[in-house]
Amino acid sequence: MIALKQIRKSFGRHEVLKGIDLEVEKGEVVAILGPSGSGKTTLLRCINYLERPGSGHIRIGDCAVTCGHPSKKEIHRLRGRSAMVFQQYHLFRHKTALQNVMEGLVVVQKTPKEEARRRSAELLEKVGLGAKLDAYPSQLSGGQQQRVGIARALALNPDVILFDEPTSALDPELVGEVLAVIRKIAREGITMIIVTHEMAFAQEVASRIVFMDDGAVVEEGPASEFFRSPKEERTRQFLKRMTPEGVYNI
Amino acid sequence: MKLDPAFIGEAFVKLLSAIPTTLAITFVSVGCGLLLGIVTALARIYRVPVLREISSAYVTFIRGTPMLTHLLIVMFGLPIAIDALSDSLGLSFRSVQVPMIGFAYVAFSLTAGAYMSEVVRSGLLAVNRGQIEAAYAVGMTTWQALRRIVFPQAFAAALPNLSNSVIGMLHGSTLAFTASVVEINAKAQIVASTNWKFFESYIAAALIFWGLTVVIERLTALLEKRVARYDRGGVA
């Protein structure tokens, strides 16, 4: 479904991604964990070419791109296969919740307006915002904005949804409502790659964990094994720091 | 000499006929200037090779010289260029056939363009980078993202500055008088030339300019309410 091969990316002389390989099957929920600066967000942003990798190959479904100098058309096609949920939501500020969700359907996928409106309203209903269709982002809480962001991504019916630390900018009390929505759509078999710091959530919702450090994948494996019996020393250190004493001792 | 209040009214009525000329100069220069401003601002923000350097040089030169100088340079320079071009193409067209107001249009469009470039640039920079990233992530092309997401927000952010520039160009249009264009100010001089009541005549002109400016301010306020409806920001 999704295959990344030897993805490399440098900012100036600093190499942020040192040849990443990653495969994700259809319906899988992959959580990417790692300390800040490990390159996980950069990797996620490379998948839809918001960052341009220096070299490597990206394939989503039947759309394959060789990094380096892809044409605008190729990038555009690749972006059409994925959707993204941003840490800072990035809702279109001049559009209502409903218009935010409709925008991609109408402008990019050329869905007739009435149908787009109906589907968008359904999706907003699904994320619990059926009463906020006409609210502007500035009138919504962070949690509500992020749920609109998720509905906007779902509307595109993409091959994969990329989550870039979807709860990091939220007040602690609002994290739960967003995680609940992600949990709900994970159960529907939508392919997702989630960069997150929510360990407990990753363990619960992800089928596989990828642990990154210093621009490389250190360890990956099924969520259950990863947390119970990490293989690498670096992983153990990280988990020890991230999880309060006792939480994972059964 | 005493003030003749009655003549203020009389002059006021006579000046009304010059309003279309003033408005024409203002809106042609603002319109062309805005287009020029958008192109130069985009060239600078997106660092388009060559175009970017030209744009920067244009903006700094125009903003670094008085509006009157632009008019004089265009008025004396453009005819030479037009005649030379006409000769080399073997046409019989002469620069004297160009109405004087045409030179004012060209000169003031160049003036407005440089100021608009900064207005547009500040508006574009006010839009969060995340907005265009979100548009790309949704699958839009750069042009779609600019047109549907960035420009509307940039316009809302730039509106107060834009209104300022329009008022500036309205008042600056009085310089067209140098090119013997009869706009409000020139008309005021003509109206007073028979009876020497310049003071009254200029007061009438001032009242008209004030009125036009108030109209622009009101229109801006209305527009601002409409386009910035989504944003209840600010310190007040």
Interface residues (C-beta under 8 A of the other chain):
Chain A: N48 Y49 L50 K72 H76 R79 G80 S82 A83 M84 F86 Q88 H90 L91 F92 R93 H94 K95 E103 G104 V107 V108 Q109 Y136 P137 S138 Q139 R152 L156 L162
Chain B: N128 G130 Q131 E133 A134 A135 Y136 A137 V138 G139 M140 T141 T142 Q144 R148 I149 P152 Q153 A156 V227 R229 Y230 D231 R232 G233
